[in-house]
Amino acid sequence: MTKSLRKTRIDLPAKTRTALVELLNQQLADASDLRSQTKAAHWNVKGPQFIALHQLFDTLAEEIEEYIDDVAERAVTLGGSALGTVRQSAKASRLDELSPTKQQGEELVEALCDRYAALAKSTRDAIDIADEADDVSSADLLTGFSRWLDKSLWMLEAHQGE
C-alpha cells in the first residue's frame, strides 16, 4: 500500500511508520465506505420513521467526516500518503456493501448497526496495534473515533427498540 515515506522528524522508526500508515489507510477506507453507506441510507430510507432516520443518517454521515479527515492527516503526518479517493476506499474497504434494495427504515438500521459495529471492532484492534508500536498519537486519535463509533451504534440500536 505505502511504498515510501517522506522525511519527518517524528521519532518513530520508518518501518513502524510504514506499518502505521498502512493501518491508518485501512481505517480510512473503511470509514469512508461507512460514510458513503450512511449517506445512501439517508437518501433511500422509507417507512414510518422516515424523518427521524433521514435526519439521524445525515447527522452520522456529517460527523464521521471529522474522523476521516483526522485519520487521513495522521497518515500524511507520519510521512505517508492518504489513500482516500472513492475508488481507493471502495477497493480497500472490508465492510459489506449496503444492498440497494434495502430501503425500509428497520432494514437500514440493522444493516448500519452491523457496519458500525464492524468498524468499531477494527478500530479497537487498530488502537492496540498503535499502542504496541508506541504511537500514542495514533492510538489517541483512534480512541476518539472508537468512542464516536460506539455512541453512533448506540443511537442506531435505540431505533431497534431492543
Helices and strands as residue ranges (DSSP letters): H 14-44, H 50-77, H 86-92, H 105-132, H 136-158
